[in-house]
Amino acid sequence: MTGAAGQPTPVLLLTGFLGSGKTTLLNALLRAPSLCDTVVLVNEFGEVGLDHLLVERLDEHTVLLDAGCLCCTIREDLAQTLRDLLGRRARGEIPAFRRVIVETTGLADPAPILHTLIVDAIGGAAFRLDGVVATVDAVFGMEQLSRQFESLKQAAVADLIVITKTDLAEPALVERLERRLARLNPGARRMHSAQGNLAADAVLGLGLYDVQGKTPDVRRWLRAEALREASGHHHDLNRHDGAIHSFCLVFDDPIDWSELADALEMLTAVAGDALLRVKGIIDVAGDERPRVIHAVQHIVYPWAQLERWPADWDRRSRIVFIVRGLERDYVESAFRHFVAAALSAEPA
């Protein structure tokens, strides 16, 4: 049994630094009817590993699993936990569920967690990444982004950034934080929350597909317009924002798939440590349907294919890079070397 309409069960990754309001947001979201049949993997820092799970039934639809730090025990343990969920559901030990939310510890590095969720977990058929939500504290966020690299990285890889505790922060401080997050991750949507008051629908369908497996809103996902705006901003003098940034490469012509694969293989092999997240929609030569790519650090994940191009979306390929200490010119030169399709002269 998978998700809706036979689709893989969506997995939402909820991350954010210590005290940023993840659990408050999660508790508020779980009150929504649309999330009533959700399994929650709560990941608190400690010495208890994922192979010694303490399972507590919260209600007839929700299961809470307390575990050790995901970024320390991630690869086999998280994948095994997801497999165990399938077995427990099949045996009737837990109620049927249509969604999984993974709440990480505030100290978690999101990269290895993304690795496990994007790669073909359980053969790629049972689960799929539905998006990454990062919480940032409106009061302490500026300081945490400057001093805590985990906080910076969590915000950098997110599809949606929720600025929490906005009722406790001065408006001017919130505005400064907004500007900084826009520079750090211009492709992410940003929303405000006080006491977790965020509509559940806002966090659903952030990844490749929407909840029902319909045609994805790729324009929202790639945020090409936000990236185009951000390309005109001055560089932030803060050393962290100068190290982590985002840009988008646009290809005017269809791309030969083998050429693209060679470029990604070279880039991940040589500069994988700097690739926090790569995601793109590709017009492949000879293929009428678009393909979607994902990469995190040294790993290029199996590609997915969309049913059709979204309405009003031109068929140019777009690849978004969220990187640390890697210049756009270097990435462009790599693709110019391997890929014959013309790169747009203007940033997107």
N, C-alpha and C positions, 0 to 999 in steps of 0.2 A: 504494500500500500504506500502510495506516495502522496503528493500534495493534491491540490484541486485539479480536476479534469485530467488525472493521470500524470500531472507534471511532477518533477522532483520537489520535495518539500523545501520551501525557502528557509534559509538560515540568516538571521539578522545579527550582525556583530555590533554590540554596544560597548563602547570604550570611552575612556576619559580618565583624567588624573585623579589622584586621591582627593576625596571630598568635593568633587565637582558636581555631584548630584545624580550620578548614574542610577542608584537604587531608587531614589525619590521619583525620578522620571519613569523608571521601569514599573514601579508599583502603580503609578498613575495610569500608564499605558495599559496595564493588565486589567484595569477595571472596564476597559472598553469591550463591548460585545464582540467586535471584530477580532479580538485577541484572546477570547475565552478559551479556545482550544490550542493553547500554546505551551510548549515545553520550554522551561527556562533553565539554562545551565549557568549557575551563579559561581563565579570563579574568584574566591577570596584568597589572598596571599597567605600561605601557611605551609606546614610540612606534610599535610595530607594529600596524597597523590590522587589522580583521577581513577586509579585502579582500586581505590578504597573509598568509593562514593557513599555518602550518607544521603539517602533519598527520603524526602519528606513530602507527603501528599498535601498540597495546599488546598485544593478543591478538586472537583471531579474532572477538571480539564488541565490543570497546571501542575507540573512537577518541578521541584527545586532540587538541584544537585549542587552540593558544596564540594569544592575541590581545591587542589593546590594551584600554584601559579601557572596559568596556561602557557606563558611564554617560556617556562622552565621545563614543562613536561609535555610539550604540545603535540609532537608529531604522531606517534603511535597512540598516545593516550586519548587525545581528542577524537581521533578517528575511531578508536575502539568504543568510546562513549557513544558516538553516533550509531555505531553498529548495535551496541547494547540497547539503545532506544528502540531500534527496529524490532529486535527480538522480544523485548518486553511488551511492545505494542501488539505483536503477533500473538503472544501468549496471554494477552489480556491482563497483564500485571499493571499496566498503566492505561489510561483512557486513550482513545484515538486522538491524534493531534494533526494539525495542518501546518504548523509553523514551529520553528525553534529560534529562541533568542539566546545568544551567548553573551553574558555580561562578564567582561574581563576585570581582573584586578587593576587598580589604579596605577600600578607599577609595570603593567604589561607592555612589552614591545609588540605592536600589532602585526608586524611583518610575518613572523612564523605562524601566527593565527590565521592571517590571510592565506598563507601558503596552504594550510590544511583545508581551509574552507573552499578555496578556488580550485585546488587540484581535484582530480576525480575521486573524491571521497566516496567510499562504498561503490566504486565502479562508475561514479559520475551519474548514476541513474536515480539514486534515492534522495540526494540533497543537492542544493545549489545555493551559492551566496546571493542573498537578496539585497545586500547593501551594508554600508558601514556608517554608524552614527557615533559621533564623538561629542561628549559634553565638555564645555569649557566654563569655568567659574567666572562670572562677571566681575566679582570683587578681586579675586586673586589671579585671574587668568593671565594678565600681562606679566606678572612676576614669574608665574610658573612656566610660561612659554620661553622666558629668558633664561631660567635657571634649570629647568627640568626637561631633559631631552625627550623623555617618554611623552610628556604632554605635547611637545612640539610635533613629534612623529604621529601621535594619535590624531591630532587635528589635520596633519598634512595628508593623511591617506583617506580621510572621511569623504563620504558622499553627501552627508548632512551634518552640519555643526550646530549643536544646540547650545546657545549661551544661556546658562542657568543663573538663578538668583538675581535676575535683573531688577527685582523689587528691592534688593538690598544695596545696589550699586548706584553711584551718581551717574546721571545720563552722560556726562562728558567722558567718564571712564568707559562706559559701554561703547560709546562712539569710537574711542581710541582702539578698543579691542576689536570692534568690527573692522576697522581699517587694516589692522594688523593681520587678522585672519583672512581678509580678502587678498592681501599680498601673499600670504603663506599658501593658501589653497583657493585660488580664484574660481576653480571649477566646482566647488562645493556650495550647496545652498546653505544659508544660515537662518536660524530661527531663534526667537527668544522664549524663555520659559521661566515662570516663577511658581514654585511649589509643584513642579512637574506638570503644569497645565498646558499640555500639548496634545493636539488631536492625534489619535492613533494612526489615522490615514496618512499623516505627514511622514511617518517613518516606514511606510510599506512601499514595496516596489521600487527601491532605490537602485537596484542592480540591473541585470540584463533584461528581466521581464517584470511586468506588473504581477499582482497577486494571482490573477486568474490566467496568466500565461498569454495575455493578449499582446498585440503589437506594442513593443516597448517605446517609450518616449525618449528616443535617443538624443533629441535636442536637449532635454533637461539633463540627461546623464552626462553628456560630454561638456555642456556649458561652454560651447564655442564662443558665444557672445561675451560671456564673462571673461574668458581668456583673452579675447581680442581687446577688451577694455583694459585688462590688467597689463597688457604688453606696453601700454603707454605710461605706466606708473614709474616714478623714480624708484631706484633701488633703496630698500630699507637699510639703514646703516647698522641696524642690529645684526650681529654676526650670525644668529640663528636663521633669521629670515633671509639673509644673504646666502646661506648655505642650502636651505630647502626652498625650492620654488617649483613652479609648474608652467608648462608651455604645451602647445599643441602643434603638431605637424600636419599639414594638409597636402594631399596629393591630388593633382588635377586629373590624372589619367588612371585607368584601371591598373592594378598592381599584379605582377606575376607572383604567385604564391610562394614558389621556391626562393625567389629573390628576397621576399619579405622574411621568410624563415631564416635565411642566411644572415640577414641584417640583425634580426633579433637574437640569434644564437651568438653572433659575434659580440653584440652589445652587452648581453647578459654575462658572457664569459669574461669580458675585459673590464666592464664597469658595473657589474651586478650589485656590488655593495652600495652603489649610489642610486640605484633604481628602487625607490620606495614603492612605486606603483606605476604600472603602464596599462592603459586600457584604450581600446580603439575599435572603430567600425570600419571595415575594409571592403572596398569595391574590387573584387578579385577578377582578373581577366578571365573571360569565358564563363563566369558564374553570374546568373541574374540575381541571386540572393546574397545579401550582405553577410559577411562573417565578422564575428566579434572576437577580439583577442584580449588576453590578460597576461601580465607578467609581474612578478614581485622578486626583486633582487636577482638572484641567479637562475630563477625558474621561469620558463615560458610554459603556460598551461595549455591543455588541449583547447582548441578553438571551438566556438559555438556558432551555429548558423541561425539567422533570423528568418522568419517566414517570408518577409517582404521588407522593402524599404519603407520607412514611415512617410506618410503624406507630407508634401511640401518640403521634403528633405532632398537636397541635391546629392548626387551619387559620388561626390568626392570622398576619398578616404580621410579619416581623421584619427590621429593617435595622440592621446594625452599622456604626458610624462609628469610624474611628481618625483623630483630628484633631490639628492643632497650632494652639493659640491660638484655638480656636473653641468658644464656649459651647454647651452642649446646648440652652439656652433659645432661642438664635437658630435652631438647626436645627429645633426643635419648632415654632416660630412659622412658619417657612417652610412646613412641611408642613401645619400647620393652615390656612394661607391657601389652599393649592392643593388639598389632599386632603380630601374630605368624610368619609372613614372616621374613626371615633373613635380617638384615641390612648389607650392605656391610661394610667390615672393613675399607676400604680406603675412605676418603672423595671424593665426586664427585663435 
